[in-house]
Amino acid sequence: MTTSTYLFGDTPPDTRSDNAMMLDALAGMLDPFSRRQLRRIGIRPDARCLVVAVGASCIAATLAEMAAHGEVTATDIDLAPCRRHPRVRLVRHNIVTDPLPDDGFDLIHIRLLLAHLPADQRSAVLARLVDTLTPGGLLIVEEFEPTWRTSVLSAPNLDHADRLFATYHQAFGTALTTSGNDPAWGRRAHHAMRGLGLHVETTGHTGTWTGGQAGCLLPYATAGVIRDRLATAGMTVDDIDAFRDLLLHPDLVVKGNLVLSHVGRAPTSS
Ligand SMILES: C[S@@+](CC[C@H](N)C(=O)[O-])C[C@H]1O[C@@H](n2cnc3c(N)ncnc32)[C@H](O)[C@@H]1O
């Protein structure tokens, strides 16, 4: 099996605050959509739920409120940024190498991790998650379609902003694929989940963000965490700095990457 090469896993200690900002920005951007999805789908009050790679998201807390008589376990390899909730069991756990913390879940949620894993790890993890679903259980996989190149809706200088975003798109894409990330996975998750016997429905979501808001703080913080990788991939230090300055500008308006929420239901009986 390939060694894990999670792009944000081996970054310098001085990028820790940018890493925390990145996880907070993801939560700010995506939690409202993920929560709407969960409430629309609905779960039993006694459901057993697992949130894999929870980061700083509130998904586990939302599930704990919905499954008032159930159980919620949330995992991550790094618990420092994770929010605490009295009804959520938070477990330090590597989804690639550790056995699952339990068995038989009615709902599993995993957002923005699988694409980061090399293909063999990704398919092994997906298969293990499907195997541990109860009959009729749900696996929710949420991922981005990376479209930074076409993000800019309005900017102090549109051509300059488009060039910076295109340069970032190119360098970030190179850094991601070098780490084993599959930029097409956001879409291909649907096919992979169907192939494992789930009935899958996919819903898309995007939003509009102004400079300094969560959807802009995400690339701002990301570019801080992986500054060296972006430079190696050909983005100049001046462009990285100009890109980050622009992301805080009040006259910048962008659309977020499309996020796809794939909801897969296991057969009710085998
Ligand atoms: C891009 S962040 C997404 C966080 C959260 N799911 C969200 O959408 O807001 C990826 C998360 O996966 C965690 N992670 C990375 N490799 C992991 C692994 N092998 N097992 C479990 N968690 C992992 C990271 O610590 C980080 O919190």
The ligand as a Tripos MOL2 file, in Angstrom:
@<TRIPOS>MOLECULE
LIG
   27    29     1     0     0
SMALL
NO_CHARGES

@<TRIPOS>ATOM
      1 C1         -9.3010   18.9020    4.2440 C.3       1 LIG1
      2 S1         -9.5310   18.5500    5.9470 S.3       1 LIG1
      3 C2        -11.3090   18.3200    6.0480 C.3       1 LIG1
      4 C3        -11.8230   18.4630    7.4570 C.3       1 LIG1
      5 C4        -13.3510   18.2770    7.6230 C.3       1 LIG1
      6 N1        -13.7740   16.9650    7.1710 N.3       1 LIG1
      7 C5        -14.0950   19.3450    6.8460 C.2       1 LIG1
      8 O1        -14.5910   19.0670    5.7450 O.co2     1 LIG1
      9 O2        -14.2090   20.4800    7.3550 O.co2     1 LIG1
     10 C6         -8.9510   16.8710    6.0560 C.3       1 LIG1
     11 C7         -8.9850   16.3270    7.4790 C.3       1 LIG1
     12 O3         -8.5700   14.9700    7.4110 O.3       1 LIG1
     13 C8         -7.6980   14.6910    8.4950 C.3       1 LIG1
     14 N2         -6.8930   13.5320    8.0710 N.ar      1 LIG1
     15 C9         -5.8640   13.5090    7.1920 C.ar      1 LIG1
     16 N3         -5.4240   12.2390    7.0060 N.ar      1 LIG1
     17 C10        -6.2050   11.4540    7.7970 C.ar      1 LIG1
     18 C11        -6.2360   10.0640    8.0700 C.ar      1 LIG1
     19 N4         -5.3840    9.2240    7.4540 N.pl3     1 LIG1
     20 N5         -7.1630    9.5800    8.9440 N.ar      1 LIG1
     21 C12        -8.0190   10.4280    9.5570 C.ar      1 LIG1
     22 N6         -8.0370   11.7670    9.3610 N.ar      1 LIG1
     23 C13        -7.1360   12.2690    8.4820 C.ar      1 LIG1
     24 C14        -6.9320   15.9770    8.7110 C.3       1 LIG1
     25 O4         -6.3490   16.0520   10.0010 O.3       1 LIG1
     26 C15        -8.0430   17.0220    8.4710 C.3       1 LIG1
     27 O5         -8.7360   17.3080    9.6590 O.3       1 LIG1
@<TRIPOS>BOND
     1     1     2 1
     2     2     3 1
     3     2    10 1
     4     3     4 1
     5     4     5 1
     6     5     6 1
     7     5     7 1
     8     7     8 2
     9     7     9 1
    10    10    11 1
    11    11    12 1
    12    11    26 1
    13    12    13 1
    14    13    14 1
    15    13    24 1
    16    14    15 ar
    17    14    23 ar
    18    15    16 ar
    19    16    17 ar
    20    17    18 ar
    21    17    23 ar
    22    18    19 1
    23    18    20 ar
    24    20    21 ar
    25    21    22 ar
    26    22    23 ar
    27    24    25 1
    28    24    26 1
    29    26    27 1
@<TRIPOS>SUBSTRUCTURE
     1 LIG1         1 GROUP 0 **** ****
